[in-house]
Amino acid sequence: MNFDIILQNITSPPVMFFVLGIISVSLKSDLDVPPAIAKFFSLYLLFDIGIKGGEELYHSGFTIEIALVMTACIAMSVTVPLITYRILRAKLDPYNAGAIAAAYGSVSAVTFATAQTFLSNIHVSSHGYMVAGMAIMESPAIVMGLFLIRKNTFHVSDTESSEKASFKAILREAFFNGSIILLVGSLIIGYIGGDKGEAELHTFVKDIFKGMLCLYLLEMGIVAGGKLSALKKSGLFLVLFAIITPLINATIAISLAYLMRLSVGDALLFTILCASASYIAVPAAMRMAVPQANMSILLPMTLGITFPFNIAVGIPIYYGIIHLFWK
């Protein structure tokens, strides 16, 4: 393991801005990012990732390798909630277990973007079709988490019409929420735009991306810093779960990437997709569909532990293992 890579990642501007956000909270500073600006950062990030993915997909085209990776992404987004739900049920009720399981079966766009920046900094290439994998992993995880909750909490007294109406709303939220629409839409637009669109959007998509990522991670650091105090209530079991689960998922993902013979860059991005956890799309869906789920448990785990662990040390560790085996 090359610890210089870990140090290089920790001292990169995006990660340091994330740490700055946490420090500002601990110092009780009035540093803040207005909600409207924070939302703009989220929109920009999804737009940027989608456009880049579409442009890369335009250049590479559709292949059997892409279809294989997409199948593996869907399989992981379904399998992870199934396994983690059983583990979480040892300590949690079905509602919280299902919500957290869905989050860990889903993905984090910011972690993905940070991994892309990491690869760019060390001059390792990757293919844009991995963005398509990210786009299709959120919905199956949400549906699976909700299925597990309903399977274990269904009551005969519930009316069939209300169940159907509720499930229809769940499916709509899972497949047509704003982040999915923007990401997939940007991917398609980037693909259709081709070389002309790439030239027109170059400055907005590529030149200012790292600066925007730094500001977004600053805001994420402030949010995460505010959630850390809630970790004391979560207990040691959930804290360990939030660290060990990404490592296990990453190990499985690296094995699959090796079997699929992905490049080093693509293997890392696939690993990040499987090892990250959602703290935006899944909580939003669960808050609407499962009001019994406690977001004060889910968010500190995904945003307070798993997210900083992945962007600070997880990414270089996964890369080091991949580089070792691929070498």
PyMOL commands that set and color helices and strands:
alter all, ss='L'
color gray80, all
select helices_A, chain A and resi 3-10+13-26+35-60+64-88+94-105+109-121+130-153+160-176+178-207+209-259+264-275+281-289+295-326
alter helices_A, ss='H'
color red, helices_A
deselect
rebuild
show_as cartoon
